[in-house]
Amino acid sequence: MKRIISKKSNRIFKPKPCFFHVEKIKYIDYKDVELVSKYINNHGKILSSKITGNCAKHQRLISNVIKRARIMALIPFISERIRK
């Protein structure tokens, strides 16, 4: 894994490992609302891989799973607070 040096503070940041590789999860199910909701912020947007630490493959899978869960009405498109 590549280390990143912050320009402002001269500290070395080590990227997070991919959760799905660490836990050895092979299939991401759209019906698993607890897992899917970890990758959505409080406004209902999908979190980026820089924040979550997912690899590109799993980030694509999780974004498709989130979109599928939204269509099936398991998770909301936007939060209640924003609608008001």
PyMOL Python script that loads the backbone (N, CA, C, O; Angstrom):
from pymol import cmd

cmd.read_pdbstr("""\
ATOM      1  N   MET A   1       0.837  -1.176   0.000  1.00  0.00           N
ATOM      2  CA  MET A   1       0.000   0.000   0.000  1.00  0.00           C
ATOM      3  C   MET A   1       0.886   1.245   0.000  1.00  0.00           C
ATOM      4  O   MET A   1       1.929   1.293   0.652  1.00  0.00           O
ATOM      5  N   LYS A   2       0.455   2.203  -0.720  1.00  0.00           N
ATOM      6  CA  LYS A   2       1.208   3.416  -0.895  1.00  0.00           C
ATOM      7  C   LYS A   2       0.990   4.357   0.288  1.00  0.00           C
ATOM      8  O   LYS A   2      -0.141   4.559   0.730  1.00  0.00           O
ATOM      9  N   ARG A   3       2.058   4.917   0.785  1.00  0.00           N
ATOM     10  CA  ARG A   3       1.938   5.876   1.871  1.00  0.00           C
ATOM     11  C   ARG A   3       1.805   7.272   1.304  1.00  0.00           C
ATOM     12  O   ARG A   3       2.414   7.598   0.285  1.00  0.00           O
ATOM     13  N   ILE A   4       1.022   8.080   1.950  1.00  0.00           N
ATOM     14  CA  ILE A   4       0.756   9.429   1.487  1.00  0.00           C
ATOM     15  C   ILE A   4       1.337  10.415   2.496  1.00  0.00           C
ATOM     16  O   ILE A   4       1.097  10.299   3.697  1.00  0.00           O
ATOM     17  N   ILE A   5       2.102  11.383   2.001  1.00  0.00           N
ATOM     18  CA  ILE A   5       2.683  12.405   2.863  1.00  0.00           C
ATOM     19  C   ILE A   5       1.836  13.660   2.722  1.00  0.00           C
ATOM     20  O   ILE A   5       1.662  14.184   1.622  1.00  0.00           O
ATOM     21  N   SER A   6       1.314  14.136   3.841  1.00  0.00           N
ATOM     22  CA  SER A   6       0.508  15.341   3.834  1.00  0.00           C
ATOM     23  C   SER A   6       1.416  16.554   3.645  1.00  0.00           C
ATOM     24  O   SER A   6       2.451  16.662   4.302  1.00  0.00           O
ATOM     25  N   LYS A   7       1.038  17.458   2.757  1.00  0.00           N
ATOM     26  CA  LYS A   7       1.862  18.634   2.476  1.00  0.00           C
ATOM     27  C   LYS A   7       1.795  19.654   3.603  1.00  0.00           C
ATOM     28  O   LYS A   7       2.761  20.377   3.845  1.00  0.00           O
ATOM     29  N   LYS A   8       0.667  19.715   4.291  1.00  0.00           N
ATOM     30  CA  LYS A   8       0.510  20.730   5.328  1.00  0.00           C
ATOM     31  C   LYS A   8       1.229  20.361   6.622  1.00  0.00           C
ATOM     32  O   LYS A   8       1.865  21.218   7.235  1.00  0.00           O
ATOM     33  N   SER A   9       1.140  19.107   7.046  1.00  0.00           N
ATOM     34  CA  SER A   9       1.672  18.758   8.354  1.00  0.00           C
ATOM     35  C   SER A   9       2.903  17.855   8.304  1.00  0.00           C
ATOM     36  O   SER A   9       3.471  17.547   9.352  1.00  0.00           O
ATOM     37  N   ASN A  10       3.331  17.424   7.119  1.00  0.00           N
ATOM     38  CA  ASN A  10       4.482  16.543   6.939  1.00  0.00           C
ATOM     39  C   ASN A  10       4.350  15.235   7.710  1.00  0.00           C
ATOM     40  O   ASN A  10       5.347  14.668   8.155  1.00  0.00           O
ATOM     41  N   ARG A  11       3.113  14.756   7.866  1.00  0.00           N
ATOM     42  CA  ARG A  11       2.884  13.456   8.490  1.00  0.00           C
ATOM     43  C   ARG A  11       2.629  12.431   7.404  1.00  0.00           C
ATOM     44  O   ARG A  11       2.119  12.757   6.332  1.00  0.00           O
ATOM     45  N   ILE A  12       2.986  11.195   7.690  1.00  0.00           N
ATOM     46  CA  ILE A  12       2.757  10.112   6.744  1.00  0.00           C
ATOM     47  C   ILE A  12       1.465   9.413   7.117  1.00  0.00           C
ATOM     48  O   ILE A  12       1.295   8.962   8.250  1.00  0.00           O
ATOM     49  N   PHE A  13       0.546   9.323   6.149  1.00  0.00           N
ATOM     50  CA  PHE A  13      -0.726   8.661   6.361  1.00  0.00           C
ATOM     51  C   PHE A  13      -0.709   7.328   5.639  1.00  0.00           C
ATOM     52  O   PHE A  13      -0.345   7.247   4.466  1.00  0.00           O
ATOM     53  N   LYS A  14      -1.102   6.293   6.344  1.00  0.00           N
ATOM     54  CA  LYS A  14      -1.209   4.977   5.746  1.00  0.00           C
ATOM     55  C   LYS A  14      -2.668   4.742   5.377  1.00  0.00           C
ATOM     56  O   LYS A  14      -3.537   4.849   6.243  1.00  0.00           O
ATOM     57  N   PRO A  15      -2.966   4.423   4.110  1.00  0.00           N
ATOM     58  CA  PRO A  15      -4.367   4.238   3.715  1.00  0.00           C
ATOM     59  C   PRO A  15      -5.022   3.060   4.429  1.00  0.00           C
ATOM     60  O   PRO A  15      -4.360   2.095   4.812  1.00  0.00           O
ATOM     61  N   LYS A  16      -6.341   3.165   4.598  1.00  0.00           N
ATOM     62  CA  LYS A  16      -7.089   2.078   5.232  1.00  0.00           C
ATOM     63  C   LYS A  16      -7.127   0.876   4.302  1.00  0.00           C
ATOM     64  O   LYS A  16      -7.206   1.043   3.085  1.00  0.00           O
ATOM     65  N   PRO A  17      -7.072  -0.326   4.848  1.00  0.00           N
ATOM     66  CA  PRO A  17      -7.234  -1.503   3.990  1.00  0.00           C
ATOM     67  C   PRO A  17      -8.700  -1.673   3.597  1.00  0.00           C
ATOM     68  O   PRO A  17      -9.596  -1.197   4.294  1.00  0.00           O
ATOM     69  N   CYS A  18      -8.932  -2.342   2.497  1.00  0.00           N
ATOM     70  CA  CYS A  18     -10.286  -2.588   2.024  1.00  0.00           C
ATOM     71  C   CYS A  18     -11.002  -3.513   3.007  1.00  0.00           C
ATOM     72  O   CYS A  18     -10.498  -4.588   3.333  1.00  0.00           O
ATOM     73  N   PHE A  19     -12.171  -3.095   3.474  1.00  0.00           N
ATOM     74  CA  PHE A  19     -12.944  -3.861   4.451  1.00  0.00           C
ATOM     75  C   PHE A  19     -13.306  -5.242   3.918  1.00  0.00           C
ATOM     76  O   PHE A  19     -13.296  -6.220   4.666  1.00  0.00           O
ATOM     77  N   PHE A  20     -13.622  -5.324   2.644  1.00  0.00           N
ATOM     78  CA  PHE A  20     -14.082  -6.580   2.061  1.00  0.00           C
ATOM     79  C   PHE A  20     -12.945  -7.575   1.877  1.00  0.00           C
ATOM     80  O   PHE A  20     -13.176  -8.784   1.899  1.00  0.00           O
ATOM     81  N   HIS A  21     -11.718  -7.086   1.695  1.00  0.00           N
ATOM     82  CA  HIS A  21     -10.567  -7.985   1.635  1.00  0.00           C
ATOM     83  C   HIS A  21     -10.195  -8.483   3.028  1.00  0.00           C
ATOM     84  O   HIS A  21      -9.844  -9.650   3.206  1.00  0.00           O
ATOM     85  N   VAL A  22     -10.273  -7.594   4.008  1.00  0.00           N
ATOM     86  CA  VAL A  22      -9.913  -7.967   5.383  1.00  0.00           C
ATOM     87  C   VAL A  22     -10.884  -9.002   5.941  1.00  0.00           C
ATOM     88  O   VAL A  22     -10.461  -9.986   6.548  1.00  0.00           O
ATOM     89  N   GLU A  23     -12.186  -8.785   5.737  1.00  0.00           N
ATOM     90  CA  GLU A  23     -13.210  -9.692   6.249  1.00  0.00           C
ATOM     91  C   GLU A  23     -13.479 -10.878   5.318  1.00  0.00           C
ATOM     92  O   GLU A  23     -14.261 -11.769   5.649  1.00  0.00           O
ATOM     93  N   LYS A  24     -12.825 -10.883   4.149  1.00  0.00           N
ATOM     94  CA  LYS A  24     -12.976 -11.944   3.145  1.00  0.00           C
ATOM     95  C   LYS A  24     -14.440 -12.135   2.721  1.00  0.00           C
ATOM     96  O   LYS A  24     -14.944 -13.255   2.648  1.00  0.00           O
ATOM     97  N   ILE A  25     -15.103 -11.004   2.444  1.00  0.00           N
ATOM     98  CA  ILE A  25     -16.485 -11.024   1.981  1.00  0.00           C
ATOM     99  C   ILE A  25     -16.466 -11.119   0.456  1.00  0.00           C
ATOM    100  O   ILE A  25     -15.876 -10.270  -0.211  1.00  0.00           O
ATOM    101  N   LYS A  26     -17.102 -12.139  -0.090  1.00  0.00           N
ATOM    102  CA  LYS A  26     -17.098 -12.343  -1.534  1.00  0.00           C
ATOM    103  C   LYS A  26     -18.329 -11.746  -2.205  1.00  0.00           C
ATOM    104  O   LYS A  26     -18.250 -11.301  -3.350  1.00  0.00           O
ATOM    105  N   TYR A  27     -19.459 -11.729  -1.512  1.00  0.00           N
ATOM    106  CA  TYR A  27     -20.699 -11.255  -2.118  1.00  0.00           C
ATOM    107  C   TYR A  27     -21.302 -10.167  -1.244  1.00  0.00           C
ATOM    108  O   TYR A  27     -21.442 -10.342  -0.034  1.00  0.00           O
ATOM    109  N   ILE A  28     -21.658  -9.042  -1.857  1.00  0.00           N
ATOM    110  CA  ILE A  28     -22.294  -7.936  -1.149  1.00  0.00           C
ATOM    111  C   ILE A  28     -23.771  -7.957  -1.528  1.00  0.00           C
ATOM    112  O   ILE A  28     -24.121  -7.792  -2.697  1.00  0.00           O
ATOM    113  N   ASP A  29     -24.627  -8.159  -0.544  1.00  0.00           N
ATOM    114  CA  ASP A  29     -26.059  -8.281  -0.803  1.00  0.00           C
ATOM    115  C   ASP A  29     -26.745  -6.938  -0.574  1.00  0.00           C
ATOM    116  O   ASP A  29     -26.486  -6.266   0.424  1.00  0.00           O
ATOM    117  N   TYR A  30     -27.609  -6.554  -1.489  1.00  0.00           N
ATOM    118  CA  TYR A  30     -28.315  -5.276  -1.363  1.00  0.00           C
ATOM    119  C   TYR A  30     -29.339  -5.300  -0.240  1.00  0.00           C
ATOM    120  O   TYR A  30     -29.791  -4.242   0.198  1.00  0.00           O
ATOM    121  N   LYS A  31     -29.713  -6.479   0.235  1.00  0.00           N
ATOM    122  CA  LYS A  31     -30.700  -6.575   1.322  1.00  0.00           C
ATOM    123  C   LYS A  31     -30.055  -6.400   2.695  1.00  0.00           C
ATOM    124  O   LYS A  31     -30.764  -6.281   3.694  1.00  0.00           O
ATOM    125  N   ASP A  32     -28.723  -6.383   2.760  1.00  0.00           N
ATOM    126  CA  ASP A  32     -28.011  -6.181   4.019  1.00  0.00           C
ATOM    127  C   ASP A  32     -27.911  -4.674   4.279  1.00  0.00           C
ATOM    128  O   ASP A  32     -26.917  -4.037   3.929  1.00  0.00           O
ATOM    129  N   VAL A  33     -28.942  -4.125   4.889  1.00  0.00           N
ATOM    130  CA  VAL A  33     -29.064  -2.678   5.050  1.00  0.00           C
ATOM    131  C   VAL A  33     -28.002  -2.125   6.001  1.00  0.00           C
ATOM    132  O   VAL A  33     -27.534  -1.004   5.802  1.00  0.00           O
ATOM    133  N   GLU A  34     -27.614  -2.876   7.018  1.00  0.00           N
ATOM    134  CA  GLU A  34     -26.594  -2.406   7.959  1.00  0.00           C
ATOM    135  C   GLU A  34     -25.266  -2.173   7.262  1.00  0.00           C
ATOM    136  O   GLU A  34     -24.623  -1.147   7.481  1.00  0.00           O
ATOM    137  N   LEU A  35     -24.854  -3.101   6.438  1.00  0.00           N
ATOM    138  CA  LEU A  35     -23.587  -2.972   5.713  1.00  0.00           C
ATOM    139  C   LEU A  35     -23.660  -1.841   4.694  1.00  0.00           C
ATOM    140  O   LEU A  35     -22.722  -1.055   4.563  1.00  0.00           O
ATOM    141  N   VAL A  36     -24.757  -1.762   3.987  1.00  0.00           N
ATOM    142  CA  VAL A  36     -24.910  -0.750   2.945  1.00  0.00           C
ATOM    143  C   VAL A  36     -24.953   0.648   3.551  1.00  0.00           C
ATOM    144  O   VAL A  36     -24.406   1.585   2.969  1.00  0.00           O
ATOM    145  N   SER A  37     -25.583   0.803   4.695  1.00  0.00           N
ATOM    146  CA  SER A  37     -25.721   2.137   5.288  1.00  0.00           C
ATOM    147  C   SER A  37     -24.403   2.675   5.829  1.00  0.00           C
ATOM    148  O   SER A  37     -24.308   3.872   6.099  1.00  0.00           O
ATOM    149  N   LYS A  38     -23.387   1.839   5.997  1.00  0.00           N
ATOM    150  CA  LYS A  38     -22.067   2.327   6.422  1.00  0.00           C
ATOM    151  C   LYS A  38     -21.412   3.168   5.338  1.00  0.00           C
ATOM    152  O   LYS A  38     -20.548   3.994   5.633  1.00  0.00           O
ATOM    153  N   TYR A  39     -21.808   2.971   4.099  1.00  0.00           N
ATOM    154  CA  TYR A  39     -21.170   3.634   2.971  1.00  0.00           C
ATOM    155  C   TYR A  39     -21.998   4.780   2.423  1.00  0.00           C
ATOM    156  O   TYR A  39     -21.796   5.210   1.287  1.00  0.00           O
ATOM    157  N   ILE A  40     -22.939   5.283   3.235  1.00  0.00           N
ATOM    158  CA  ILE A  40     -23.767   6.431   2.865  1.00  0.00           C
ATOM    159  C   ILE A  40     -23.630   7.479   3.970  1.00  0.00           C
ATOM    160  O   ILE A  40     -23.679   7.145   5.154  1.00  0.00           O
ATOM    161  N   ASN A  41     -23.458   8.755   3.582  1.00  0.00           N
ATOM    162  CA  ASN A  41     -23.375   9.784   4.612  1.00  0.00           C
ATOM    163  C   ASN A  41     -24.773  10.195   5.069  1.00  0.00           C
ATOM    164  O   ASN A  41     -25.767   9.647   4.592  1.00  0.00           O
ATOM    165  N   ASN A  42     -24.853  11.146   5.980  1.00  0.00           N
ATOM    166  CA  ASN A  42     -26.155  11.511   6.553  1.00  0.00           C
ATOM    167  C   ASN A  42     -27.047  12.266   5.569  1.00  0.00           C
ATOM    168  O   ASN A  42     -28.234  12.449   5.841  1.00  0.00           O
ATOM    169  N   HIS A  43     -26.507  12.707   4.434  1.00  0.00           N
ATOM    170  CA  HIS A  43     -27.326  13.349   3.399  1.00  0.00           C
ATOM    171  C   HIS A  43     -27.845  12.338   2.379  1.00  0.00           C
ATOM    172  O   HIS A  43     -28.681  12.675   1.540  1.00  0.00           O
ATOM    173  N   GLY A  44     -27.354  11.106   2.448  1.00  0.00           N
ATOM    174  CA  GLY A  44     -27.800  10.081   1.525  1.00  0.00           C
ATOM    175  C   GLY A  44     -26.866   9.863   0.347  1.00  0.00           C
ATOM    176  O   GLY A  44     -27.198   9.115  -0.572  1.00  0.00           O
ATOM    177  N   LYS A  45     -25.701  10.504   0.358  1.00  0.00           N
ATOM    178  CA  LYS A  45     -24.756  10.362  -0.738  1.00  0.00           C
ATOM    179  C   LYS A  45     -23.808   9.189  -0.476  1.00  0.00           C
ATOM    180  O   LYS A  45     -23.545   8.831   0.673  1.00  0.00           O
ATOM    181  N   ILE A  46     -23.305   8.605  -1.551  1.00  0.00           N
ATOM    182  CA  ILE A  46     -22.368   7.485  -1.447  1.00  0.00           C
ATOM    183  C   ILE A  46     -20.995   8.048  -1.087  1.00  0.00           C
ATOM    184  O   ILE A  46     -20.521   8.992  -1.720  1.00  0.00           O
ATOM    185  N   LEU A  47     -20.356   7.463  -0.064  1.00  0.00           N
ATOM    186  CA  LEU A  47     -19.041   7.913   0.359  1.00  0.00           C
ATOM    187  C   LEU A  47     -17.976   7.461  -0.635  1.00  0.00           C
ATOM    188  O   LEU A  47     -18.103   6.398  -1.243  1.00  0.00           O
ATOM    189  N   SER A  48     -16.931   8.263  -0.800  1.00  0.00           N
ATOM    190  CA  SER A  48     -15.876   7.939  -1.747  1.00  0.00           C
ATOM    191  C   SER A  48     -14.943   6.883  -1.173  1.00  0.00           C
ATOM    192  O   SER A  48     -14.947   6.603   0.026  1.00  0.00           O
ATOM    193  N   SER A  49     -14.144   6.306  -2.062  1.00  0.00           N
ATOM    194  CA  SER A  49     -13.214   5.261  -1.629  1.00  0.00           C
ATOM    195  C   SER A  49     -12.070   5.835  -0.798  1.00  0.00           C
ATOM    196  O   SER A  49     -11.438   5.107  -0.032  1.00  0.00           O
ATOM    197  N   LYS A  50     -11.798   7.128  -0.941  1.00  0.00           N
ATOM    198  CA  LYS A  50     -10.768   7.758  -0.119  1.00  0.00           C
ATOM    199  C   LYS A  50     -11.185   7.791   1.342  1.00  0.00           C
ATOM    200  O   LYS A  50     -10.347   7.675   2.236  1.00  0.00           O
ATOM    201  N   ILE A  51     -12.471   7.948   1.581  1.00  0.00           N
ATOM    202  CA  ILE A  51     -12.984   7.986   2.957  1.00  0.00           C
ATOM    203  C   ILE A  51     -13.159   6.578   3.508  1.00  0.00           C
ATOM    204  O   ILE A  51     -12.775   6.305   4.646  1.00  0.00           O
ATOM    205  N   THR A  52     -13.741   5.675   2.708  1.00  0.00           N
ATOM    206  CA  THR A  52     -14.039   4.333   3.193  1.00  0.00           C
ATOM    207  C   THR A  52     -12.847   3.400   3.164  1.00  0.00           C
ATOM    208  O   THR A  52     -12.782   2.457   3.952  1.00  0.00           O
ATOM    209  N   GLY A  53     -11.891   3.647   2.261  1.00  0.00           N
ATOM    210  CA  GLY A  53     -10.730   2.792   2.157  1.00  0.00           C
ATOM    211  C   GLY A  53     -10.935   1.578   1.262  1.00  0.00           C
ATOM    212  O   GLY A  53     -10.087   0.686   1.235  1.00  0.00           O
ATOM    213  N   ASN A  54     -12.033   1.527   0.536  1.00  0.00           N
ATOM    214  CA  ASN A  54     -12.298   0.399  -0.356  1.00  0.00           C
ATOM    215  C   ASN A  54     -11.412   0.462  -1.589  1.00  0.00           C
ATOM    216  O   ASN A  54     -11.014   1.539  -2.032  1.00  0.00           O
ATOM    217  N   CYS A  55     -11.109  -0.710  -2.137  1.00  0.00           N
ATOM    218  CA  CYS A  55     -10.404  -0.750  -3.417  1.00  0.00           C
ATOM    219  C   CYS A  55     -11.411  -0.411  -4.521  1.00  0.00           C
ATOM    220  O   CYS A  55     -12.614  -0.337  -4.271  1.00  0.00           O
ATOM    221  N   ALA A  56     -10.914  -0.208  -5.733  1.00  0.00           N
ATOM    222  CA  ALA A  56     -11.769   0.231  -6.838  1.00  0.00           C
ATOM    223  C   ALA A  56     -12.838  -0.808  -7.167  1.00  0.00           C
ATOM    224  O   ALA A  56     -13.981  -0.459  -7.463  1.00  0.00           O
ATOM    225  N   LYS A  57     -12.466  -2.067  -7.116  1.00  0.00           N
ATOM    226  CA  LYS A  57     -13.421  -3.136  -7.435  1.00  0.00           C
ATOM    227  C   LYS A  57     -14.597  -3.137  -6.461  1.00  0.00           C
ATOM    228  O   LYS A  57     -15.754  -3.187  -6.879  1.00  0.00           O
ATOM    229  N   HIS A  58     -14.302  -3.083  -5.178  1.00  0.00           N
ATOM    230  CA  HIS A  58     -15.367  -3.129  -4.184  1.00  0.00           C
ATOM    231  C   HIS A  58     -16.128  -1.807  -4.108  1.00  0.00           C
ATOM    232  O   HIS A  58     -17.302  -1.797  -3.737  1.00  0.00           O
ATOM    233  N   GLN A  59     -15.484  -0.696  -4.453  1.00  0.00           N
ATOM    234  CA  GLN A  59     -16.198   0.574  -4.480  1.00  0.00           C
ATOM    235  C   GLN A  59     -17.257   0.560  -5.586  1.00  0.00           C
ATOM    236  O   GLN A  59     -18.364   1.062  -5.389  1.00  0.00           O
ATOM    237  N   ARG A  60     -16.925  -0.007  -6.736  1.00  0.00           N
ATOM    238  CA  ARG A  60     -17.911  -0.136  -7.814  1.00  0.00           C
ATOM    239  C   ARG A  60     -19.057  -1.044  -7.392  1.00  0.00           C
ATOM    240  O   ARG A  60     -20.223  -0.741  -7.640  1.00  0.00           O
ATOM    241  N   LEU A  61     -18.716  -2.169  -6.748  1.00  0.00           N
ATOM    242  CA  LEU A  61     -19.759  -3.100  -6.303  1.00  0.00           C
ATOM    243  C   LEU A  61     -20.677  -2.457  -5.269  1.00  0.00           C
ATOM    244  O   LEU A  61     -21.898  -2.594  -5.351  1.00  0.00           O
ATOM    245  N   ILE A  62     -20.093  -1.753  -4.294  1.00  0.00           N
ATOM    246  CA  ILE A  62     -20.907  -1.161  -3.232  1.00  0.00           C
ATOM    247  C   ILE A  62     -21.783  -0.042  -3.788  1.00  0.00           C
ATOM    248  O   ILE A  62     -22.901   0.144  -3.307  1.00  0.00           O
ATOM    249  N   SER A  63     -21.310   0.713  -4.790  1.00  0.00           N
ATOM    250  CA  SER A  63     -22.153   1.764  -5.364  1.00  0.00           C
ATOM    251  C   SER A  63     -23.334   1.161  -6.122  1.00  0.00           C
ATOM    252  O   SER A  63     -24.439   1.699  -6.069  1.00  0.00           O
ATOM    253  N   ASN A  64     -23.110   0.047  -6.829  1.00  0.00           N
ATOM    254  CA  ASN A  64     -24.220  -0.624  -7.511  1.00  0.00           C
ATOM    255  C   ASN A  64     -25.207  -1.222  -6.519  1.00  0.00           C
ATOM    256  O   ASN A  64     -26.416  -1.199  -6.754  1.00  0.00           O
ATOM    257  N   VAL A  65     -24.703  -1.757  -5.413  1.00  0.00           N
ATOM    258  CA  VAL A  65     -25.572  -2.324  -4.377  1.00  0.00           C
ATOM    259  C   VAL A  65     -26.417  -1.227  -3.736  1.00  0.00           C
ATOM    260  O   VAL A  65     -27.603  -1.432  -3.477  1.00  0.00           O
ATOM    261  N   ILE A  66     -25.815  -0.063  -3.479  1.00  0.00           N
ATOM    262  CA  ILE A  66     -26.555   1.053  -2.889  1.00  0.00           C
ATOM    263  C   ILE A  66     -27.666   1.516  -3.835  1.00  0.00           C
ATOM    264  O   ILE A  66     -28.790   1.776  -3.406  1.00  0.00           O
ATOM    265  N   LYS A  67     -27.342   1.615  -5.112  1.00  0.00           N
ATOM    266  CA  LYS A  67     -28.348   2.033  -6.092  1.00  0.00           C
ATOM    267  C   LYS A  67     -29.486   1.024  -6.181  1.00  0.00           C
ATOM    268  O   LYS A  67     -30.650   1.405  -6.304  1.00  0.00           O
ATOM    269  N   ARG A  68     -29.150  -0.254  -6.121  1.00  0.00           N
ATOM    270  CA  ARG A  68     -30.180  -1.297  -6.165  1.00  0.00           C
ATOM    271  C   ARG A  68     -31.059  -1.246  -4.922  1.00  0.00           C
ATOM    272  O   ARG A  68     -32.276  -1.408  -5.014  1.00  0.00           O
ATOM    273  N   ALA A  69     -30.445  -1.019  -3.753  1.00  0.00           N
ATOM    274  CA  ALA A  69     -31.208  -0.937  -2.510  1.00  0.00           C
ATOM    275  C   ALA A  69     -32.113   0.293  -2.492  1.00  0.00           C
ATOM    276  O   ALA A  69     -33.205   0.249  -1.924  1.00  0.00           O
ATOM    277  N   ARG A  70     -31.670   1.383  -3.105  1.00  0.00           N
ATOM    278  CA  ARG A  70     -32.519   2.572  -3.200  1.00  0.00           C
ATOM    279  C   ARG A  70     -33.746   2.301  -4.062  1.00  0.00           C
ATOM    280  O   ARG A  70     -34.858   2.704  -3.718  1.00  0.00           O
ATOM    281  N   ILE A  71     -33.538   1.619  -5.177  1.00  0.00           N
ATOM    282  CA  ILE A  71     -34.654   1.322  -6.075  1.00  0.00           C
ATOM    283  C   ILE A  71     -35.654   0.387  -5.400  1.00  0.00           C
ATOM    284  O   ILE A  71     -36.860   0.520  -5.609  1.00  0.00           O
ATOM    285  N   MET A  72     -35.168  -0.552  -4.598  1.00  0.00           N
ATOM    286  CA  MET A  72     -36.040  -1.482  -3.892  1.00  0.00           C
ATOM    287  C   MET A  72     -36.636  -0.856  -2.628  1.00  0.00           C
ATOM    288  O   MET A  72     -37.364  -1.526  -1.896  1.00  0.00           O
ATOM    289  N   ALA A  73     -36.339   0.407  -2.366  1.00  0.00           N
ATOM    290  CA  ALA A  73     -36.856   1.186  -1.229  1.00  0.00           C
ATOM    291  C   ALA A  73     -36.413   0.626   0.115  1.00  0.00           C
ATOM    292  O   ALA A  73     -37.146   0.730   1.099  1.00  0.00           O
ATOM    293  N   LEU A  74     -35.216   0.032   0.171  1.00  0.00           N
ATOM    294  CA  LEU A  74     -34.669  -0.425   1.443  1.00  0.00           C
ATOM    295  C   LEU A  74     -33.947   0.701   2.165  1.00  0.00           C
ATOM    296  O   LEU A  74     -33.912   0.733   3.395  1.00  0.00           O
ATOM    297  N   ILE A  75     -33.377   1.616   1.411  1.00  0.00           N
ATOM    298  CA  ILE A  75     -32.742   2.809   1.979  1.00  0.00           C
ATOM    299  C   ILE A  75     -33.280   4.023   1.218  1.00  0.00           C
ATOM    300  O   ILE A  75     -33.640   3.896   0.048  1.00  0.00           O
ATOM    301  N   PRO A  76     -33.342   5.192   1.854  1.00  0.00           N
ATOM    302  CA  PRO A  76     -33.900   6.370   1.175  1.00  0.00           C
ATOM    303  C   PRO A  76     -32.905   6.989   0.190  1.00  0.00           C
ATOM    304  O   PRO A  76     -31.692   6.836   0.336  1.00  0.00           O
ATOM    305  N   PHE A  77     -33.432   7.681  -0.800  1.00  0.00           N
ATOM    306  CA  PHE A  77     -32.575   8.406  -1.735  1.00  0.00           C
ATOM    307  C   PHE A  77     -31.935   9.600  -1.044  1.00  0.00           C
ATOM    308  O   PHE A  77     -30.744   9.857  -1.221  1.00  0.00           O
ATOM    309  N   ILE A  78     -32.725  10.338  -0.251  1.00  0.00           N
ATOM    310  CA  ILE A  78     -32.213  11.455   0.538  1.00  0.00           C
ATOM    311  C   ILE A  78     -32.764  11.329   1.949  1.00  0.00           C
ATOM    312  O   ILE A  78     -33.746  10.624   2.181  1.00  0.00           O
ATOM    313  N   SER A  79     -32.128  12.016   2.890  1.00  0.00           N
ATOM    314  CA  SER A  79     -32.565  11.897   4.278  1.00  0.00           C
ATOM    315  C   SER A  79     -33.799  12.762   4.538  1.00  0.00           C
ATOM    316  O   SER A  79     -34.106  13.658   3.752  1.00  0.00           O
ATOM    317  N   GLU A  80     -34.493  12.500   5.619  1.00  0.00           N
ATOM    318  CA  GLU A  80     -35.700  13.242   5.984  1.00  0.00           C
ATOM    319  C   GLU A  80     -35.387  14.708   6.278  1.00  0.00           C
ATOM    320  O   GLU A  80     -36.195  15.589   5.985  1.00  0.00           O
ATOM    321  N   ARG A  81     -34.226  14.964   6.852  1.00  0.00           N
ATOM    322  CA  ARG A  81     -33.861  16.315   7.232  1.00  0.00           C
ATOM    323  C   ARG A  81     -33.726  17.226   6.014  1.00  0.00           C
ATOM    324  O   ARG A  81     -34.042  18.413   6.094  1.00  0.00           O
ATOM    325  N   ILE A  82     -33.267  16.692   4.906  1.00  0.00           N
ATOM    326  CA  ILE A  82     -33.061  17.498   3.712  1.00  0.00           C
ATOM    327  C   ILE A  82     -34.375  17.791   3.014  1.00  0.00           C
ATOM    328  O   ILE A  82     -34.513  18.837   2.379  1.00  0.00           O
ATOM    329  N   ARG A  83     -35.329  16.904   3.116  1.00  0.00           N
ATOM    330  CA  ARG A  83     -36.617  17.097   2.443  1.00  0.00           C
ATOM    331  C   ARG A  83     -37.368  18.298   2.974  1.00  0.00           C
ATOM    332  O   ARG A  83     -38.125  18.921   2.229  1.00  0.00           O
ATOM    333  N   LYS A  84     -37.183  18.647   4.245  1.00  0.00           N
ATOM    334  CA  LYS A  84     -37.954  19.734   4.869  1.00  0.00           C
ATOM    335  C   LYS A  84     -37.494  21.086   4.467  1.00  0.00           C
ATOM    336  O   LYS A  84     -38.052  22.087   4.916  1.00  0.00           O
TER     337      LYS A  84
END
""", "prot")
cmd.dss("prot")
cmd.show_as("cartoon", "prot")
cmd.util.cbc("prot")
cmd.orient("prot")
